[in-house]
Amino acid sequence: MREILVVQTGQCGNQIGAEFWRTILGEHSTCGKDYSDSMSTFFRNVDARGRDLGLYSPINKLKARAVLIDMEEGVLNSLLTSDINSIFDETLLVKDRVGTGAGNNFGAGYAGYGEEHGQRALDIIQHALENCDSPQGFLFFSSLGGGTGSGLGSRLLELTADTFRGLSILSAPIIPSRNANDVITSPYNSVFSLSSLLQSADVILPFDNESIMRCVENLGNKRVNPDKTVRANAKRLANDPLVGQGDAGNKHRPFKDVNQTITTALSCITASMRFGGELNVDLNELSVNLVPFPELNLVCTSLAPLPMAPPYRTLEAAVRELLNNNNQLLMEYSAGPIGAHNFSLASAILGRSANADSGRLASAVEALIQKENVKHPSWGSQGFKVGLCNNRPPHAECDAVCLRNTPQILGSITHLKQAFNKMYKTRTFLHHYTNYMSPEDIEERSRIVDVVINGYEDLAKTMGERHVVDFDIQPVIY
């Protein structure tokens, strides 16, 4: 298998990262006592001196292929004293000596800390890659709304894209809730950060806090709790006692549910990159199959079942429910023309089950297309790219994700730009940013996001007017 390096930046990025590593550990806990090919995607197996042990050797000490970055020490300290602290390599940490953070200011994170710590973080990424035999790319975790994750995270993603050309970058940014009032400048941070990701990431998988909370709340009394089993398996494979305060935030159930849902979706997306199956899909294939236009690289994610939802008995049943509103991890775009919500530039379905069968899965995908009247452009694939993994998830018999490059992404993106425009029109709080950014830079970042929004809106409008999927523009041919 080819390795993936995870880069988690800021408070939110590291909290998502912590849950991600617990999820991945839980999956691999059932794979035996030897260091397998599937484990090598996200883990090294090292001896007491930190030297790599070969494939199929007994598991001695697992180290995550993870670079942890934050300018405040609270979350990093929690990770390093948590139930899975032994998997983190402390030589791959980037933190500030003072530890005051970016003050929820993209400019401070991007220009201030980016200038101070950007090259050092890049050197650490280079060091982590030297421990990979055949790296396929990066997985970035960050928030759009804060300071360190949005600012320094964006700067580092740009540097990574410029330095390690040929390696794919998948960015998984978190969209802040609309009603969250803890970061009043969140619209500025979100638009500025998104402009960087649009220019440098190959695929962006935004996750909407508010939409995921809605999906979880809609479960009502049908909710189940797989958390204890997953965490016990993670703890066992990490081979470290539960100490410290790493679980202190778990009492805040809503965000715990959000994080668990996001990381379950990401584990499903990467499952066929790690485990065997009839139809494997690697990181590079995602960008090739989902992004026909480089400037339109935002992808909607849906997951069935949610990790706290009742399980499906078959993978085919899960696939048939992927486009149900209660499985969508982004806000629905209700302003689009009639019929446009069915349109996708490109789509993929990735499923996993111990009893997976490609023939039955193909029939389920076809049933989903007919049920939801999914349309694709005439110049592109008329179906879904399909990935199939024969390793079941730890919380259920099966699960599946649907990835769609579609105007539906506007449901979660346009509100960010509208909130930005409202504040920018009156220059509210803008002085906090002009200390780090020129007026021209601010205008350019706003323009980049507008171009992408307009591109998706034009596609939606064309669909609504013609009710056909034919465009004069042509896709990039790989």
HUFEN-V227233 format. One record per helix or strand of 3 or more residues. SS is the DSSP state (H for helix, E for strand). FROM is the first residue (numbers start at 1). TO is the last residue. Records with the same first field share a line. If there is no record, write none. Layout:
SS = FROM-TO, FROM-TO
//
This chain:
E = 4-9, 43-46, 61-64, 66-70, 93-95, 137-143, 168-175, 300-304, 346-353, 385-389, 398-405
H = 10-28, 39-41, 74-80, 85-87, 90-92, 106-130, 148-163, 186-200, 209-217, 220-222, 227-238, 248-251, 253-274, 283-290, 315-320, 325-327, 340-342, 358-372, 407-425, 431-434, 439-466
//
